[in-house]
Amino acid sequence: MQKALMLENRLFAAMLHSDTKALDTLIADSLIFINHAGQNVTKAQDLEMHSSGLIRIQDITRERFNACEYSGCLIVDTCVSVTGTYDGQNANGRFHHLRTWAVIDGQWQVVGLKSSMG
């Protein structure tokens, strides 16, 4: 559980600072991401939203966290409260994330994410 929490904290910090370099290393090229609106989002699209300023996150507060580790894989179930903007409009909310981390080329990366309004 500690490894999952450490990885999630690194991911949250990168998201808060729109640190696309860190996000690029934390997210797999083959990412499967379905956002809270049911849309498929690629890694390139996710990084572009951060680099362009389309998405800006001011705060992420973890409300619930659970994780299971398997050989070379982590499954994270978390609920977070997010304060931020999307395209200049408030995009605050509570989100439930089911995130899958896997070891790729010796490095932990997000390979899957399903987000829903929580």
N, CA, C and O atoms as a GROMACS GRO file, in nm:
protein
  472
    1MET      N    1   0.083  -0.120   0.000
    1MET     CA    2   0.000   0.000   0.000
    1MET      C    3   0.087   0.126   0.000
    1MET      O    4   0.049   0.228  -0.058
    2GLN      N    5   0.204   0.120   0.065
    2GLN     CA    6   0.294   0.235   0.069
    2GLN      C    7   0.343   0.275  -0.070
    2GLN      O    8   0.349   0.393  -0.104
    3LYS      N    9   0.377   0.176  -0.151
    3LYS     CA   10   0.425   0.203  -0.287
    3LYS      C   11   0.317   0.273  -0.367
    3LYS      O   12   0.344   0.370  -0.438
    4ALA      N   13   0.194   0.225  -0.357
    4ALA     CA   14   0.082   0.285  -0.430
    4ALA      C   15   0.059   0.429  -0.384
    4ALA      O   16   0.037   0.517  -0.467
    5LEU      N   17   0.064   0.452  -0.256
    5LEU     CA   18   0.044   0.586  -0.202
    5LEU      C   19   0.154   0.681  -0.249
    5LEU      O   20   0.127   0.796  -0.284
    6MET      N   21   0.279   0.633  -0.250
    6MET     CA   22   0.392   0.715  -0.297
    6MET      C   23   0.373   0.752  -0.445
    6MET      O   24   0.393   0.867  -0.484
    7LEU      N   25   0.335   0.654  -0.527
    7LEU     CA   26   0.314   0.680  -0.670
    7LEU      C   27   0.199   0.777  -0.692
    7LEU      O   28   0.209   0.869  -0.774
    8GLU      N   29   0.091   0.757  -0.621
    8GLU     CA   30  -0.025   0.846  -0.634
    8GLU      C   31   0.011   0.988  -0.591
    8GLU      O   32  -0.033   1.085  -0.653
    9ASN      N   33   0.090   1.002  -0.485
    9ASN     CA   34   0.133   1.135  -0.441
    9ASN      C   35   0.220   1.203  -0.547
    9ASN      O   36   0.206   1.323  -0.570
   10ARG      N   37   0.308   1.127  -0.612
   10ARG     CA   38   0.390   1.183  -0.721
   10ARG      C   39   0.302   1.227  -0.837
   10ARG      O   40   0.324   1.332  -0.896
   11LEU      N   41   0.202   1.146  -0.870
   11LEU     CA   42   0.110   1.179  -0.978
   11LEU      C   43   0.031   1.306  -0.944
   11LEU      O   44   0.017   1.395  -1.028
   12PHE      N   45  -0.021   1.314  -0.822
   12PHE     CA   46  -0.098   1.432  -0.781
   12PHE      C   47  -0.012   1.558  -0.786
   12PHE      O   48  -0.059   1.662  -0.833
   13ALA      N   49   0.112   1.550  -0.741
   13ALA     CA   50   0.203   1.666  -0.744
   13ALA      C   51   0.226   1.711  -0.888
   13ALA      O   52   0.224   1.830  -0.917
   14ALA      N   53   0.247   1.616  -0.978
   14ALA     CA   54   0.268   1.649  -1.119
   14ALA      C   55   0.143   1.714  -1.178
   14ALA      O   56   0.153   1.808  -1.257
   15MET      N   57   0.025   1.664  -1.141
   15MET     CA   58  -0.100   1.721  -1.191
   15MET      C   59  -0.120   1.863  -1.138
   15MET      O   60  -0.160   1.953  -1.212
   16LEU      N   61  -0.093   1.883  -1.010
   16LEU     CA   62  -0.109   2.016  -0.948
   16LEU      C   63  -0.020   2.121  -1.013
   16LEU      O   64  -0.059   2.237  -1.025
   17HIS      N   65   0.098   2.081  -1.055
   17HIS     CA   66   0.193   2.175  -1.115
   17HIS      C   67   0.194   2.169  -1.268
   17HIS      O   68   0.276   2.234  -1.332
   18SER      N   69   0.102   2.092  -1.326
   18SER     CA   70   0.100   2.069  -1.471
   18SER      C   71   0.241   2.037  -1.521
   18SER      O   72   0.285   2.088  -1.624
   19ASP      N   73   0.310   1.953  -1.445
   19ASP     CA   74   0.447   1.913  -1.477
   19ASP      C   75   0.442   1.802  -1.582
   19ASP      O   76   0.440   1.684  -1.548
   20THR      N   77   0.441   1.842  -1.709
   20THR     CA   78   0.425   1.745  -1.817
   20THR      C   79   0.544   1.651  -1.828
   20THR      O   80   0.529   1.538  -1.876
   21LYS      N   81   0.661   1.695  -1.787
   21LYS     CA   82   0.777   1.606  -1.790
   21LYS      C   83   0.756   1.491  -1.691
   21LYS      O   84   0.779   1.375  -1.725
   22ALA      N   85   0.713   1.524  -1.571
   22ALA     CA   86   0.687   1.420  -1.471
   22ALA      C   87   0.568   1.333  -1.514
   22ALA      O   88   0.572   1.211  -1.501
   23LEU      N   89   0.464   1.396  -1.566
   23LEU     CA   90   0.348   1.320  -1.612
   23LEU      C   91   0.386   1.224  -1.724
   23LEU      O   92   0.338   1.111  -1.730
   24ASP      N   93   0.473   1.269  -1.813
   24ASP     CA   94   0.518   1.185  -1.924
   24ASP      C   95   0.586   1.058  -1.874
   24ASP      O   96   0.571   0.952  -1.934
   25THR      N   97   0.660   1.069  -1.764
   25THR     CA   98   0.728   0.951  -1.710
   25THR      C   99   0.634   0.863  -1.627
   25THR      O  100   0.656   0.743  -1.615
   26LEU      N  101   0.530   0.923  -1.571
   26LEU     CA  102   0.438   0.848  -1.486
   26LEU      C  103   0.324   0.781  -1.563
   26LEU      O  104   0.258   0.692  -1.510
   27ILE      N  105   0.302   0.823  -1.686
   27ILE     CA  106   0.190   0.772  -1.766
   27ILE      C  107   0.245   0.690  -1.883
   27ILE      O  108   0.333   0.735  -1.956
   28ALA      N  109   0.190   0.571  -1.900
   28ALA     CA  110   0.232   0.484  -2.010
   28ALA      C  111   0.182   0.537  -2.144
   28ALA      O  112   0.074   0.595  -2.152
   29ASP      N  113   0.262   0.516  -2.247
   29ASP     CA  114   0.222   0.556  -2.383
   29ASP      C  115   0.092   0.487  -2.424
   29ASP      O  116   0.014   0.542  -2.501
   30SER      N  117   0.070   0.368  -2.373
   30SER     CA  118  -0.048   0.288  -2.409
   30SER      C  119  -0.167   0.312  -2.315
   30SER      O  120  -0.260   0.231  -2.310
   31LEU      N  121  -0.165   0.423  -2.242
   31LEU     CA  122  -0.270   0.455  -2.145
   31LEU      C  123  -0.411   0.432  -2.201
   31LEU      O  124  -0.442   0.472  -2.312
   32ILE      N  125  -0.493   0.366  -2.120
   32ILE     CA  126  -0.636   0.357  -2.146
   32ILE      C  127  -0.703   0.439  -2.036
   32ILE      O  128  -0.701   0.401  -1.919
   33PHE      N  129  -0.763   0.552  -2.074
   33PHE     CA  130  -0.821   0.647  -1.980
   33PHE      C  131  -0.962   0.681  -2.026
   33PHE      O  132  -0.982   0.733  -2.136
   34ILE      N  133  -1.058   0.651  -1.940
   34ILE     CA  134  -1.196   0.691  -1.966
   34ILE      C  135  -1.231   0.792  -1.857
   34ILE      O  136  -1.234   0.758  -1.739
   35ASN      N  137  -1.258   0.917  -1.899
   35ASN     CA  138  -1.282   1.022  -1.800
   35ASN      C  139  -1.425   1.016  -1.747
   35ASN      O  140  -1.505   0.931  -1.788
   36HIS      N  141  -1.456   1.106  -1.655
   36HIS     CA  142  -1.586   1.108  -1.588
   36HIS      C  143  -1.703   1.133  -1.684
   36HIS      O  144  -1.818   1.105  -1.650
   37ALA      N  145  -1.674   1.186  -1.803
   37ALA     CA  146  -1.778   1.210  -1.903
   37ALA      C  147  -1.792   1.092  -2.001
   37ALA      O  148  -1.869   1.098  -2.096
   38GLY      N  149  -1.715   0.985  -1.976
   38GLY     CA  150  -1.721   0.867  -2.060
   38GLY      C  151  -1.638   0.876  -2.187
   38GLY      O  152  -1.652   0.793  -2.277
   39GLN      N  153  -1.552   0.978  -2.196
   39GLN     CA  154  -1.469   0.997  -2.314
   39GLN      C  155  -1.334   0.926  -2.298
   39GLN      O  156  -1.277   0.924  -2.189
   40ASN      N  157  -1.285   0.869  -2.407
   40ASN     CA  158  -1.150   0.812  -2.409
   40ASN      C  159  -1.051   0.926  -2.425
   40ASN      O  160  -1.067   1.011  -2.513
   41VAL      N  161  -0.949   0.928  -2.341
   41VAL     CA  162  -0.846   1.032  -2.345
   41VAL      C  163  -0.711   0.962  -2.360
   41VAL      O  164  -0.679   0.872  -2.283
   42THR      N  165  -0.634   1.003  -2.460
   42THR     CA  166  -0.501   0.945  -2.480
   42THR      C  167  -0.399   1.016  -2.390
   42THR      O  168  -0.427   1.122  -2.334
   43LYS      N  169  -0.283   0.956  -2.379
   43LYS     CA  170  -0.175   1.020  -2.304
   43LYS      C  171  -0.142   1.156  -2.365
   43LYS      O  172  -0.126   1.254  -2.293
   44ALA      N  173  -0.131   1.161  -2.497
   44ALA     CA  174  -0.097   1.287  -2.565
   44ALA      C  175  -0.202   1.394  -2.536
   44ALA      O  176  -0.168   1.510  -2.513
   45GLN      N  177  -0.329   1.357  -2.537
   45GLN     CA  178  -0.435   1.453  -2.508
   45GLN      C  179  -0.428   1.501  -2.364
   45GLN      O  180  -0.446   1.620  -2.337
   46ASP      N  181  -0.401   1.410  -2.272
   46ASP     CA  182  -0.390   1.445  -2.130
   46ASP      C  183  -0.275   1.543  -2.108
   46ASP      O  184  -0.290   1.644  -2.039
   47LEU      N  185  -0.160   1.513  -2.167
   47LEU     CA  186  -0.044   1.602  -2.153
   47LEU      C  187  -0.071   1.738  -2.216
   47LEU      O  188  -0.032   1.841  -2.160
   48GLU      N  189  -0.138   1.740  -2.330
   48GLU     CA  190  -0.168   1.866  -2.398
   48GLU      C  191  -0.262   1.953  -2.314
   48GLU      O  192  -0.247   2.075  -2.312
   49MET      N  193  -0.358   1.891  -2.247
   49MET     CA  194  -0.449   1.969  -2.161
   49MET      C  195  -0.372   2.041  -2.052
   49MET      O  196  -0.404   2.154  -2.016
   50HIS      N  197  -0.269   1.975  -1.999
   50HIS     CA  198  -0.187   2.037  -1.894
   50HIS      C  199  -0.092   2.142  -1.952
   50HIS      O  200  -0.081   2.252  -1.897
   51SER      N  201  -0.025   2.110  -2.061
   51SER     CA  202   0.075   2.204  -2.115
   51SER      C  203   0.010   2.329  -2.172
   51SER      O  204   0.071   2.436  -2.169
   52SER      N  205  -0.111   2.318  -2.224
   52SER     CA  206  -0.178   2.433  -2.285
   52SER      C  207  -0.249   2.520  -2.181
   52SER      O  208  -0.287   2.634  -2.210
   53GLY      N  209  -0.266   2.468  -2.061
   53GLY     CA  210  -0.339   2.542  -1.958
   53GLY      C  211  -0.489   2.519  -1.965
   53GLY      O  212  -0.565   2.581  -1.890
   54LEU      N  213  -0.534   2.431  -2.055
   54LEU     CA  214  -0.676   2.401  -2.065
   54LEU      C  215  -0.729   2.349  -1.932
   54LEU      O  216  -0.840   2.383  -1.890
   55ILE      N  217  -0.648   2.268  -1.867
   55ILE     CA  218  -0.683   2.218  -1.734
   55ILE      C  219  -0.584   2.274  -1.634
   55ILE      O  220  -0.463   2.271  -1.654
   56ARG      N  221  -0.639   2.326  -1.524
   56ARG     CA  222  -0.556   2.379  -1.415
   56ARG      C  223  -0.615   2.326  -1.284
   56ARG      O  224  -0.732   2.347  -1.255
   57ILE      N  225  -0.532   2.258  -1.208
   57ILE     CA  226  -0.576   2.201  -1.082
   57ILE      C  227  -0.511   2.278  -0.968
   57ILE      O  228  -0.389   2.288  -0.960
   58GLN      N  229  -0.595   2.332  -0.880
   58GLN     CA  230  -0.545   2.407  -0.766
   58GLN      C  231  -0.527   2.318  -0.642
   58GLN      O  232  -0.437   2.341  -0.562
   59ASP      N  233  -0.614   2.216  -0.629
   59ASP     CA  234  -0.606   2.133  -0.510
   59ASP      C  235  -0.665   1.996  -0.538
   59ASP      O  236  -0.764   1.983  -0.611
   60ILE      N  237  -0.604   1.895  -0.480
   60ILE     CA  238  -0.656   1.759  -0.482
   60ILE      C  239  -0.653   1.709  -0.338
   60ILE      O  240  -0.546   1.702  -0.277
   61THR      N  241  -0.769   1.674  -0.285
   61THR     CA  242  -0.777   1.622  -0.150
   61THR      C  243  -0.826   1.478  -0.155
   61THR      O  244  -0.935   1.450  -0.204
   62ARG      N  245  -0.746   1.389  -0.105
   62ARG     CA  246  -0.782   1.247  -0.104
   62ARG      C  247  -0.879   1.223   0.010
   62ARG      O  248  -0.851   1.256   0.126
   63GLU      N  249  -0.994   1.165  -0.022
   63GLU     CA  250  -1.094   1.134   0.078
   63GLU      C  251  -1.094   0.986   0.116
   63GLU      O  252  -1.124   0.949   0.230
   64ARG      N  253  -1.060   0.903   0.019
   64ARG     CA  254  -1.058   0.758   0.044
   64ARG      C  255  -0.949   0.697  -0.042
   64ARG      O  256  -0.922   0.744  -0.153
   65PHE      N  257  -0.886   0.592   0.010
   65PHE     CA  258  -0.777   0.528  -0.063
   65PHE      C  259  -0.770   0.381  -0.028
   65PHE      O  260  -0.774   0.344   0.090
   66ASN      N  261  -0.759   0.298  -0.129
   66ASN     CA  262  -0.737   0.156  -0.110
   66ASN      C  263  -0.653   0.107  -0.226
   66ASN      O  264  -0.667   0.156  -0.339
   67ALA      N  265  -0.566   0.012  -0.201
   67ALA     CA  266  -0.479  -0.039  -0.308
   67ALA      C  267  -0.448  -0.186  -0.285
   67ALA      O  268  -0.441  -0.234  -0.172
   68CYS      N  269  -0.431  -0.256  -0.396
   68CYS     CA  270  -0.389  -0.396  -0.394
   68CYS      C  271  -0.270  -0.409  -0.486
   68CYS      O  272  -0.268  -0.355  -0.597
   69GLU      N  273  -0.168  -0.482  -0.440
   69GLU     CA  274  -0.050  -0.503  -0.522
   69GLU      C  275  -0.043  -0.648  -0.567
   69GLU      O  276  -0.063  -0.741  -0.489
   70TYR      N  277  -0.013  -0.664  -0.695
   70TYR     CA  278   0.008  -0.794  -0.755
   70TYR      C  279   0.146  -0.792  -0.817
   70TYR      O  280   0.212  -0.688  -0.815
   71SER      N  281   0.190  -0.900  -0.871
   71SER     CA  282   0.322  -0.905  -0.933
   71SER      C  283   0.329  -0.807  -1.050
   71SER      O  284   0.268  -0.829  -1.155
   72GLY      N  285   0.403  -0.698  -1.031
   72GLY     CA  286   0.422  -0.599  -1.137
   72GLY      C  287   0.301  -0.513  -1.165
   72GLY      O  288   0.295  -0.448  -1.270
   73CYS      N  289   0.203  -0.510  -1.073
   73CYS     CA  290   0.079  -0.436  -1.098
   73CYS      C  291   0.022  -0.385  -0.966
   73CYS      O  292   0.025  -0.454  -0.865
   74LEU      N  293  -0.032  -0.264  -0.970
   74LEU     CA  294  -0.102  -0.205  -0.856
   74LEU      C  295  -0.240  -0.160  -0.904
   74LEU      O  296  -0.253  -0.099  -1.010
   75ILE      N  297  -0.342  -0.191  -0.826
   75ILE     CA  298  -0.476  -0.142  -0.852
   75ILE      C  299  -0.509  -0.044  -0.741
   75ILE      O  300  -0.503  -0.080  -0.623
   76VAL      N  301  -0.544   0.080  -0.777
   76VAL     CA  302  -0.572   0.183  -0.678
   76VAL      C  303  -0.717   0.227  -0.694
   76VAL      O  304  -0.763   0.261  -0.803
   77ASP      N  305  -0.789   0.227  -0.582
   77ASP     CA  306  -0.926   0.274  -0.574
   77ASP      C  307  -0.924   0.396  -0.483
   77ASP      O  308  -0.894   0.384  -0.364
   78THR      N  309  -0.956   0.512  -0.537
   78THR     CA  310  -0.947   0.633  -0.457
   78THR      C  311  -1.061   0.729  -0.491
   78THR      O  312  -1.112   0.731  -0.603
   79CYS      N  313  -1.098   0.808  -0.394
   79CYS     CA  314  -1.196   0.913  -0.414
   79CYS      C  315  -1.128   1.044  -0.375
   79CYS      O  316  -1.069   1.054  -0.267
   80VAL      N  317  -1.137   1.142  -0.463
   80VAL     CA  318  -1.070   1.270  -0.439
   80VAL      C  319  -1.166   1.386  -0.463
   80VAL      O  320  -1.260   1.376  -0.542
   81SER      N  321  -1.140   1.494  -0.396
   81SER     CA  322  -1.209   1.620  -0.420
   81SER      C  323  -1.110   1.710  -0.493
   81SER      O  324  -0.998   1.731  -0.446
   82VAL      N  325  -1.152   1.762  -0.609
   82VAL     CA  326  -1.063   1.842  -0.693
   82VAL      C  327  -1.118   1.983  -0.707
   82VAL      O  328  -1.237   2.003  -0.730
   83THR      N  329  -1.028   2.079  -0.692
   83THR     CA  330  -1.060   2.220  -0.719
   83THR      C  331  -0.974   2.263  -0.836
   83THR      O  332  -0.852   2.247  -0.834
   84GLY      N  333  -1.039   2.318  -0.939
   84GLY     CA  334  -0.964   2.361  -1.055
   84GLY      C  335  -1.053   2.418  -1.163
   84GLY      O  336  -1.172   2.443  -1.142
   85THR      N  337  -0.993   2.438  -1.280
   85THR     CA  338  -1.068   2.490  -1.394
   85THR      C  339  -1.040   2.406  -1.518
   85THR      O  340  -0.935   2.343  -1.531
   86TYR      N  341  -1.139   2.406  -1.607
   86TYR     CA  342  -1.125   2.343  -1.738
   86TYR      C  343  -1.173   2.446  -1.839
   86TYR      O  344  -1.289   2.486  -1.837
   87ASP      N  345  -1.084   2.487  -1.928
   87ASP     CA  346  -1.116   2.587  -2.030
   87ASP      C  347  -1.170   2.715  -1.966
   87ASP      O  348  -1.262   2.778  -2.018
   88GLY      N  349  -1.110   2.752  -1.853
   88GLY     CA  350  -1.145   2.876  -1.786
   88GLY      C  351  -1.269   2.869  -1.699
   88GLY      O  352  -1.302   2.967  -1.632
   89GLN      N  353  -1.338   2.757  -1.698
   89GLN     CA  354  -1.461   2.740  -1.618
   89GLN      C  355  -1.431   2.653  -1.496
   89GLN      O  356  -1.349   2.562  -1.502
   90ASN      N  357  -1.499   2.683  -1.385
   90ASN     CA  358  -1.481   2.600  -1.265
   90ASN      C  359  -1.510   2.454  -1.299
   90ASN      O  360  -1.608   2.422  -1.365
   91ALA      N  361  -1.423   2.368  -1.252
   91ALA     CA  362  -1.438   2.224  -1.274
   91ALA      C  363  -1.414   2.151  -1.142
   91ALA      O  364  -1.340   2.053  -1.135
   92ASN      N  365  -1.477   2.202  -1.037
   92ASN     CA  366  -1.461   2.144  -0.905
   92ASN      C  367  -1.551   2.022  -0.893
   92ASN      O  368  -1.659   2.017  -0.952
   93GLY      N  369  -1.507   1.925  -0.816
   93GLY     CA  370  -1.593   1.810  -0.796
   93GLY      C  371  -1.527   1.700  -0.717
   93GLY      O  372  -1.409   1.707  -0.680
   94ARG      N  373  -1.606   1.600  -0.694
   94ARG     CA  374  -1.561   1.480  -0.623
   94ARG      C  375  -1.555   1.369  -0.727
   94ARG      O  376  -1.654   1.344  -0.797
   95PHE      N  377  -1.440   1.303  -0.737
   95PHE     CA  378  -1.418   1.203  -0.841
   95PHE      C  379  -1.372   1.071  -0.780
   95PHE      O  380  -1.292   1.068  -0.686
   96HIS      N  381  -1.423   0.965  -0.835
   96HIS     CA  382  -1.380   0.831  -0.798
   96HIS      C  383  -1.290   0.780  -0.910
   96HIS      O  384  -1.328   0.785  -1.027
   97HIS      N  385  -1.171   0.733  -0.875
   97HIS     CA  386  -1.075   0.683  -0.974
   97HIS      C  387  -1.041   0.538  -0.944
   97HIS      O  388  -1.014   0.500  -0.830
   98LEU      N  389  -1.042   0.458  -1.048
   98LEU     CA  390  -0.988   0.323  -1.042
   98LEU      C  391  -0.869   0.325  -1.137
   98LEU      O  392  -0.885   0.325  -1.259
   99ARG      N  393  -0.749   0.325  -1.079
   99ARG     CA  394  -0.627   0.343  -1.157
   99ARG      C  395  -0.542   0.216  -1.149
   99ARG      O  396  -0.530   0.155  -1.043
  100THR      N  397  -0.484   0.178  -1.263
  100THR     CA  398  -0.396   0.062  -1.269
  100THR      C  399  -0.255   0.109  -1.302
  100THR      O  400  -0.232   0.178  -1.402
  101TRP      N  401  -0.162   0.071  -1.218
  101TRP     CA  402  -0.020   0.096  -1.238
  101TRP      C  403   0.047  -0.035  -1.275
  101TRP      O  404   0.012  -0.140  -1.220
  102ALA      N  405   0.142  -0.031  -1.367
  102ALA     CA  406   0.218  -0.151  -1.404
  102ALA      C  407   0.364  -0.114  -1.422
  102ALA      O  408   0.397   0.001  -1.452
  103VAL      N  409   0.450  -0.211  -1.404
  103VAL     CA  410   0.592  -0.189  -1.428
  103VAL      C  411   0.618  -0.206  -1.577
  103VAL      O  412   0.595  -0.313  -1.634
  104ILE      N  413   0.665  -0.098  -1.639
  104ILE     CA  414   0.699  -0.098  -1.781
  104ILE      C  415   0.844  -0.055  -1.793
  104ILE      O  416   0.881   0.054  -1.749
  105ASP      N  417   0.926  -0.139  -1.852
  105ASP     CA  418   1.069  -0.111  -1.866
  105ASP      C  419   1.131  -0.071  -1.732
  105ASP      O  420   1.213   0.021  -1.724
  106GLY      N  421   1.091  -0.142  -1.626
  106GLY     CA  422   1.149  -0.119  -1.494
  106GLY      C  423   1.094   0.000  -1.419
  106GLY      O  424   1.148   0.036  -1.314
  107GLN      N  425   0.990   0.063  -1.470
  107GLN     CA  426   0.938   0.185  -1.409
  107GLN      C  427   0.786   0.175  -1.392
  107GLN      O  428   0.716   0.128  -1.482
  108TRP      N  429   0.734   0.218  -1.277
  108TRP     CA  430   0.591   0.218  -1.253
  108TRP      C  431   0.525   0.328  -1.337
  108TRP      O  432   0.569   0.443  -1.335
  109GLN      N  433   0.420   0.291  -1.411
  109GLN     CA  434   0.345   0.386  -1.491
  109GLN      C  435   0.196   0.355  -1.485
  109GLN      O  436   0.157   0.240  -1.467
  110VAL      N  437   0.115   0.458  -1.500
  110VAL     CA  438  -0.029   0.440  -1.509
  110VAL      C  439  -0.061   0.383  -1.646
  110VAL      O  440  -0.024   0.441  -1.748
  111VAL      N  441  -0.129   0.268  -1.648
  111VAL     CA  442  -0.167   0.206  -1.775
  111VAL      C  443  -0.318   0.213  -1.798
  111VAL      O  444  -0.365   0.199  -1.910
  112GLY      N  445  -0.393   0.236  -1.689
  112GLY     CA  446  -0.538   0.243  -1.703
  112GLY      C  447  -0.599   0.331  -1.597
  112GLY      O  448  -0.554   0.334  -1.482
  113LEU      N  449  -0.704   0.403  -1.637
  113LEU     CA  450  -0.776   0.489  -1.544
  113LEU      C  451  -0.920   0.500  -1.587
  113LEU      O  452  -0.950   0.531  -1.702
  114LYS      N  453  -1.011   0.474  -1.493
  114LYS     CA  454  -1.153   0.498  -1.514
  114LYS      C  455  -1.196   0.596  -1.407
  114LYS      O  456  -1.182   0.570  -1.288
  115SER      N  457  -1.249   0.710  -1.451
  115SER     CA  458  -1.290   0.815  -1.361
  115SER      C  459  -1.440   0.833  -1.368
  115SER      O  460  -1.499   0.824  -1.476
  116SER      N  461  -1.502   0.857  -1.254
  116SER     CA  462  -1.646   0.888  -1.251
  116SER      C  463  -1.670   0.992  -1.144
  116SER      O  464  -1.589   1.012  -1.054
  117MET      N  465  -1.783   1.059  -1.156
  117MET     CA  466  -1.819   1.156  -1.053
  117MET      C  467  -1.848   1.076  -0.926
  117MET      O  468  -1.920   0.976  -0.929
  118GLY      N  469  -1.792   1.123  -0.817
  118GLY     CA  470  -1.802   1.045  -0.695
  118GLY      C  471  -1.891   1.106  -0.595
  118GLY      O  472  -1.909   1.051  -0.486
   0.00000   0.00000   0.00000
